[in-house]
Amino acid sequence: MPEQPHQPEGAIAGTGMGGAMDLGASEAVTLERAPGGPPGTGPAGRPRSLWSDAWRDLRRNPVFLLSALVILFLVFISLWPSAIASGSPLTCDLAKSQDGPGPGAPFGYDGQGCNVYTRTVYGARASVTVGLCATLGVALLGSVLGGLAGYFGGTWDSLLSRLTDIFFAIPVVLGGLVLLSVVTSNTVWPVVGFMVLLGWPQISRIARGAVITAKQNDYVQAARALGASDSRILLRHIAPNAVAPVIVVATIALGTYIALEATLSYLGVGLKPPSVSWGIDISAASPYIRNAPHALLWPAGALALTVLAFIMLGDAVRDALDPKLR
């Protein structure tokens, strides 16, 4: 008898019907030969997944490593700002108003005599919190709504499409000025809620398109023919293979949400004093930028660096998850 062609462990030609249908596109093997194994396998002879290949590429990408180090540092100072900044960001001395750098104040003082270095360090907490929470909320809400619309289609899909068109027609900054102007809370949650409210349509459309593409694959049709329920098909077969574009868009959007929080705080409708935010500090330092430019440049530079780090991270993740670049 002719020799049977080699198949990776767990392929559809395996023994059981239950295990045969559990192989999704995210677990498809690559064509690259790894040391110690046949083509499409890792060093232990096991098939590599899209995610393992992506992680291998990310570890070799200097852009990813640099941006990840910056983000880890931002998360660290957000959790423990007192580790690198002594004193309170709310402690000010008018006698030092607009003074330049000095002992204990390497960034100088702002118009109220507050330590710019301390406020810049503590301002990272609000920006990172808003960015992460808004991105998580937008990704969850948009993925669920878009995934259900793409999978079931019909009236639900048409209704969601018209609803997203309505939200896309709302200018983000203008919507923030209107909705947040009536909020008196000094916490980050009204800002996060506003971003989730107006940010989910973009993720929803991405998730909808990814689900429509994934549900046409052979392994989904085979699972449906075997009697798998809709929930099992969505969670086990479609979701793992449709989540990659959502992750890429959400990672890039995270930097956008941080910039949006600073913009709304600058306009006076986002975070409000006594909260510490880069947008608040930039707004307070704008009137005397000629006399004390340091009070504006340091928080503005921290904001720009943070946004750039998340955008670079999103670009690196996109390149690693894009099969066309392999």
C-alpha positions as CSV (number, residue, x, y, z in Angstrom):
1,M,0.0,0.0,0.0
2,P,1.3,3.5,-0.7
3,E,2.6,5.4,2.3
4,Q,0.1,7.8,3.8
5,P,1.2,11.5,3.8
6,H,2.3,12.9,7.1
7,Q,-0.2,15.0,8.9
8,P,0.4,17.2,12.0
9,E,-0.9,15.9,15.3
10,G,-4.5,17.0,15.9
11,A,-5.3,17.5,12.2
12,I,-8.8,16.8,10.7
13,A,-7.7,13.3,9.6
14,G,-7.3,12.4,13.3
15,T,-9.4,9.7,15.0
16,G,-12.4,11.3,16.6
17,M,-15.1,13.4,15.2
18,G,-15.1,15.7,18.3
19,G,-11.4,16.4,18.0
20,A,-11.5,16.6,14.2
21,M,-13.5,19.7,14.2
22,D,-11.6,21.6,17.0
23,L,-8.8,22.7,14.6
24,G,-9.4,26.3,13.6
25,A,-7.5,28.6,11.3
26,S,-5.6,30.1,14.2
27,E,-4.1,26.6,14.7
28,A,-3.1,26.1,11.1
29,V,0.5,25.1,10.6
30,T,3.0,27.2,8.8
31,L,5.2,26.1,6.0
32,E,8.5,27.0,7.6
33,R,10.7,24.2,8.7
34,A,11.8,24.4,12.4
35,P,14.9,22.8,13.8
36,G,14.3,19.2,14.9
37,G,10.9,18.7,13.3
38,P,9.1,18.5,10.0
39,P,7.8,21.5,8.1
40,G,5.2,23.5,10.0
41,T,6.3,22.3,13.4
42,G,8.2,23.7,16.4
43,P,11.3,22.2,18.0
44,A,9.2,19.5,19.7
45,G,7.5,18.5,16.5
46,R,4.2,20.1,17.4
47,P,2.4,22.3,14.9
48,R,2.8,26.1,15.5
49,S,-0.2,28.3,15.7
50,L,-0.7,31.8,14.4
51,W,-0.2,33.2,17.9
52,S,3.0,31.4,18.6
53,D,4.4,32.6,15.3
54,A,3.3,36.1,16.0
55,W,4.9,36.1,19.5
56,R,8.1,34.8,17.9
57,D,8.1,37.7,15.4
58,L,7.3,40.2,18.1
59,R,10.2,39.2,20.3
60,R,12.5,39.9,17.4
61,N,11.0,43.2,16.5
62,P,13.0,46.1,18.1
63,V,10.0,48.5,17.7
64,F,7.8,46.2,19.7
65,L,10.4,45.8,22.4
66,L,11.1,49.5,22.7
67,S,7.4,50.4,22.8
68,A,6.7,47.6,25.3
69,L,9.4,48.9,27.6
70,V,7.9,52.4,27.5
71,I,4.4,51.1,28.2
72,L,5.6,48.9,31.1
73,F,7.3,51.9,32.6
74,L,4.2,54.0,32.3
75,V,2.1,51.2,33.9
76,F,4.7,51.0,36.7
77,I,4.6,54.8,37.5
78,S,0.8,54.7,37.2
79,L,0.6,52.1,39.9
80,W,3.5,53.4,42.1
81,P,4.2,57.0,41.2
82,S,5.7,57.7,44.6
83,A,8.5,55.3,43.7
84,I,10.1,58.0,41.5
85,A,8.4,61.2,42.6
86,S,8.4,62.4,46.2
87,G,5.7,64.7,47.6
88,S,2.1,65.4,46.6
89,P,1.1,66.7,43.1
90,L,-1.4,68.9,44.9
91,T,1.2,70.7,47.1
92,C,2.0,74.1,45.6
93,D,3.9,77.2,46.7
94,L,2.9,80.4,44.9
95,A,6.3,81.9,45.9
96,K,7.9,79.5,43.3
97,S,5.4,80.3,40.6
98,Q,6.9,79.7,37.1
99,D,10.4,79.1,38.6
100,G,12.8,77.0,36.5
101,P,14.4,73.7,37.4
102,G,15.9,73.4,40.8
103,P,16.7,71.0,43.6
104,G,13.8,68.5,44.0
105,A,12.1,70.0,40.9
106,P,14.0,69.0,37.8
107,F,11.1,70.1,35.5
108,G,10.6,73.4,37.4
109,Y,7.3,74.8,38.7
110,D,4.0,75.8,37.0
111,G,2.0,79.0,37.4
112,Q,0.5,77.8,40.8
113,G,3.9,76.9,42.1
114,C,3.3,73.1,41.8
115,N,6.2,70.7,41.0
116,V,5.9,70.0,37.3
117,Y,7.9,66.7,37.6
118,T,5.7,65.4,40.3
119,R,2.5,66.3,38.4
120,T,3.8,64.8,35.2
121,V,4.6,61.5,36.9
122,Y,1.2,61.4,38.7
123,G,-0.6,62.5,35.5
124,A,0.3,59.1,33.9
125,R,-2.2,57.3,36.2
126,A,-5.2,59.1,34.8
127,S,-4.1,58.7,31.1
128,V,-3.2,55.1,31.4
129,T,-6.4,54.2,33.4
130,V,-8.7,56.0,30.9
131,G,-6.9,54.4,27.9
132,L,-6.9,50.9,29.2
133,C,-10.5,50.9,30.5
134,A,-11.9,52.6,27.5
135,T,-10.1,50.2,25.1
136,L,-11.3,47.2,27.1
137,G,-14.9,48.4,27.2
138,V,-14.9,49.3,23.5
139,A,-13.3,46.0,22.5
140,L,-15.8,43.9,24.5
141,L,-18.9,45.8,23.5
142,G,-17.9,46.2,19.8
143,S,-16.8,42.6,19.5
144,V,-20.0,41.2,20.9
145,L,-22.3,43.3,18.9
146,G,-20.4,43.1,15.7
147,G,-19.7,39.3,16.1
148,L,-23.4,38.5,16.6
149,A,-24.4,40.7,13.7
150,G,-21.8,39.1,11.4
151,Y,-22.8,35.6,12.4
152,F,-26.6,35.8,12.4
153,G,-27.0,38.5,9.7
154,G,-30.5,39.4,8.6
155,T,-32.5,42.0,10.5
156,W,-30.0,42.1,13.4
157,D,-27.2,42.9,11.0
158,S,-29.2,45.6,9.2
159,L,-30.2,47.2,12.5
160,L,-26.7,47.3,13.8
161,S,-25.3,48.7,10.6
162,R,-27.8,51.6,10.7
163,L,-27.0,52.2,14.4
164,T,-23.3,52.4,13.7
165,D,-23.9,54.9,10.9
166,I,-25.7,57.1,13.4
167,F,-22.8,57.0,15.9
168,F,-20.3,57.6,13.2
169,A,-22.1,60.8,12.3
170,I,-21.5,62.2,15.8
171,P,-18.3,64.3,16.1
172,V,-16.3,62.9,18.9
173,V,-15.0,66.2,20.4
174,L,-18.3,67.9,20.0
175,G,-20.1,65.0,21.5
176,G,-17.7,65.1,24.5
177,L,-18.3,68.8,25.0
178,V,-22.1,68.3,25.0
179,L,-22.3,65.1,27.1
180,L,-19.5,65.7,29.6
181,S,-20.4,69.4,30.2
182,V,-23.2,68.3,32.5
183,V,-21.1,65.8,34.5
184,T,-19.7,67.1,37.8
185,S,-17.8,64.0,38.8
186,N,-14.0,64.3,39.1
187,T,-13.3,60.6,38.4
188,V,-12.3,59.0,35.2
189,W,-15.4,56.9,34.7
190,P,-17.6,59.5,33.0
191,V,-14.8,60.0,30.4
192,V,-14.4,56.2,30.0
193,G,-18.2,55.8,29.6
194,F,-18.3,58.5,26.9
195,M,-15.4,56.9,25.0
196,V,-17.1,53.5,25.1
197,L,-20.4,55.0,23.9
198,L,-18.9,56.6,20.8
199,G,-16.0,54.2,20.2
200,W,-17.7,50.8,19.9
201,P,-18.9,51.2,16.3
202,Q,-15.4,51.1,14.8
203,I,-14.6,47.8,16.6
204,S,-18.0,46.5,15.8
205,R,-17.5,46.8,12.0
206,I,-14.0,45.2,12.3
207,A,-15.4,42.3,14.3
208,R,-18.4,41.9,11.9
209,G,-16.2,41.7,8.9
210,A,-13.8,39.2,10.6
211,V,-16.7,37.0,11.7
212,I,-18.3,37.0,8.2
213,T,-15.0,35.9,6.7
214,A,-14.3,33.2,9.4
215,K,-17.8,31.6,9.2
216,Q,-17.3,30.8,5.6
217,N,-14.3,28.5,6.3
218,D,-14.5,24.8,5.9
219,Y,-13.9,23.9,9.5
220,V,-16.9,26.1,10.5
221,Q,-19.1,24.4,7.9
222,A,-18.0,21.0,9.1
223,A,-18.7,21.8,12.7
224,R,-22.2,23.0,11.7
225,A,-22.8,19.8,9.7
226,L,-21.8,17.8,12.8
227,G,-24.5,19.5,14.8
228,A,-22.4,22.0,16.8
229,S,-24.5,24.7,18.5
230,D,-24.2,28.3,17.5
231,S,-22.6,29.2,20.8
232,R,-19.9,26.5,20.4
233,I,-19.2,27.6,16.9
234,L,-18.9,31.2,17.9
235,L,-16.7,30.6,20.9
236,R,-14.6,27.6,19.8
237,H,-14.2,28.1,16.1
238,I,-14.9,31.7,15.0
239,A,-13.9,33.9,17.9
240,P,-10.2,32.7,18.1
241,N,-9.8,33.3,14.4
242,A,-11.6,36.6,14.2
243,V,-10.0,38.3,17.2
244,A,-6.7,39.2,15.6
245,P,-7.9,42.3,13.7
246,V,-9.9,43.4,16.8
247,I,-6.7,43.3,18.9
248,V,-4.7,45.3,16.3
249,V,-7.3,48.0,16.0
250,A,-7.9,48.2,19.8
251,T,-4.2,48.5,20.5
252,I,-3.7,51.4,18.1
253,A,-6.9,53.0,19.4
254,L,-5.7,52.9,22.9
255,G,-3.2,55.7,22.2
256,T,-6.0,57.7,20.5
257,Y,-8.2,57.4,23.7
258,I,-5.3,58.7,25.8
259,A,-5.0,61.7,23.5
260,L,-8.8,62.2,23.5
261,E,-8.8,62.3,27.3
262,A,-6.1,65.0,27.3
263,T,-8.1,67.0,24.7
264,L,-11.3,66.8,26.7
265,S,-9.5,67.7,29.9
266,Y,-7.8,70.6,28.1
267,L,-11.2,71.9,27.0
268,G,-12.4,71.6,30.6
269,V,-15.0,68.8,30.2
270,G,-12.9,65.8,30.8
271,L,-11.1,65.4,34.1
272,K,-11.4,68.4,36.3
273,P,-9.2,69.8,39.2
274,P,-8.2,68.6,41.7
275,S,-7.6,65.5,39.5
276,V,-4.1,65.3,38.0
277,S,-4.0,65.0,34.3
278,W,-1.7,65.9,31.5
279,G,-4.5,67.7,29.7
280,I,-5.3,69.8,32.8
281,D,-1.6,70.8,33.2
282,I,-1.3,71.7,29.5
283,S,-4.4,73.8,29.7
284,A,-3.2,75.6,32.8
285,A,0.3,76.3,31.4
286,S,-0.9,77.6,28.0
287,P,-1.5,81.2,29.0
288,Y,2.1,81.7,30.1
289,I,4.0,79.5,27.6
290,R,6.4,82.4,26.8
291,N,7.4,83.0,30.4
292,A,7.4,79.3,31.6
293,P,7.5,77.0,28.6
294,H,8.8,74.1,30.8
295,A,5.4,73.9,32.5
296,L,3.8,73.0,29.2
297,L,6.5,71.1,27.4
298,W,7.0,68.3,29.9
299,P,3.4,67.1,30.3
300,A,2.9,67.6,26.5
301,G,6.1,65.6,25.8
302,A,4.9,62.8,28.2
303,L,1.5,62.7,26.4
304,A,3.1,62.5,23.0
305,L,5.6,59.8,24.0
306,T,2.7,57.7,25.5
307,V,0.5,58.0,22.4
308,L,3.5,57.2,20.2
309,A,4.4,54.1,22.2
310,F,0.9,52.6,21.9
311,I,0.7,53.4,18.2
312,M,4.1,51.7,17.6
313,L,3.0,48.7,19.7
314,G,-0.2,48.4,17.6
315,D,1.8,48.6,14.3
316,A,4.1,45.9,15.5
317,V,1.2,43.7,16.5
318,R,-0.5,44.3,13.2
319,D,2.6,43.3,11.3
320,A,3.0,40.1,13.4
321,L,-0.6,39.0,12.9
322,D,-0.8,39.8,9.2
323,P,-0.4,36.6,7.2
324,K,0.4,38.6,4.0
325,L,3.6,39.8,5.5
326,R,4.9,36.3,6.2
